[in-house]
Amino acid sequence: MSHEIDPKLLEILVCPITKVPLRYDLKAHELISDQAGLAYPIRDGIPVMLTDEARTLKPSEIKK
């Protein structure tokens, strides 16, 4: 199973809260919204863009 995400998909996905582009964390297999401080999971290759499913980032995980 590949842990890659289609670059074209990443180009169009934005955080549902802030509407800013997301960054992909290959190691954690999550889409990160630094501005919102949330990490959205990717399950079976599908990004789960629900805030109820997102993990809150630790301050050390947020890139400025």
Phi, psi and omega per residue, in radians:
M1 nan 2.229 -3.130
S2 -1.453 2.462 3.092
H3 -1.812 0.396 3.103
E4 -1.530 2.676 3.029
I5 -2.092 2.471 -3.117
D6 -1.034 2.125 -3.137
P7 -0.987 -0.582 3.122
K8 -1.173 -0.640 3.086
L9 -1.159 -0.748 3.135
L10 -1.081 -0.562 3.129
E11 -1.140 -0.533 -3.049
I12 -1.753 -0.287 -3.132
L13 -1.356 2.396 3.070
V14 -2.331 2.797 3.087
C15 -1.120 2.284 3.140
P16 -1.173 -0.304 3.139
I17 -1.582 -0.923 -3.016
T18 -1.658 -0.317 -3.100
K19 1.151 0.379 3.092
V20 -1.756 2.707 3.115
P21 -1.025 2.692 -3.132
L22 -1.822 2.746 3.003
R23 -1.945 2.602 -3.083
Y24 -1.692 2.214 3.058
D25 -1.778 1.784 -3.075
L26 -1.112 -0.731 -3.086
K27 -1.103 -0.806 -3.124
A28 -1.513 -0.225 -3.103
H29 0.998 0.933 -3.126
E30 -2.386 2.754 2.985
L31 -1.779 2.214 -2.992
I32 -1.863 2.296 2.976
S33 -1.935 1.709 -3.139
D34 -1.106 -0.663 -3.096
Q35 -1.145 -0.677 3.136
A36 -1.538 -0.275 -3.104
G37 1.253 0.588 -3.094
L38 -2.227 2.641 3.052
A39 -2.121 2.091 -3.132
Y40 -1.644 2.266 -3.104
P41 -1.289 2.772 3.002
I42 -2.080 2.059 -3.108
R43 -2.055 2.183 -3.132
D44 0.933 0.657 3.110
G45 1.404 0.054 -3.090
I46 -1.987 2.109 3.082
P47 -1.138 2.284 3.108
V48 -1.736 1.738 -3.004
M49 -1.668 0.717 3.119
L50 -1.834 2.255 -3.110
T51 -1.109 -0.514 3.104
D52 -1.168 -0.404 -3.136
E53 -1.672 -0.165 -3.074
A54 -1.336 2.619 3.086
R55 -1.712 2.392 3.085
T56 -1.330 2.259 -3.132
L57 -1.326 2.560 2.986
K58 -1.326 2.634 3.130
P59 -0.926 -0.598 -3.135
S60 -1.230 -0.295 -3.129
E61 -1.543 -0.261 -3.056
I62 -1.474 2.200 3.059
K63 -1.623 2.377 -3.112
K64 -1.724 nan nan
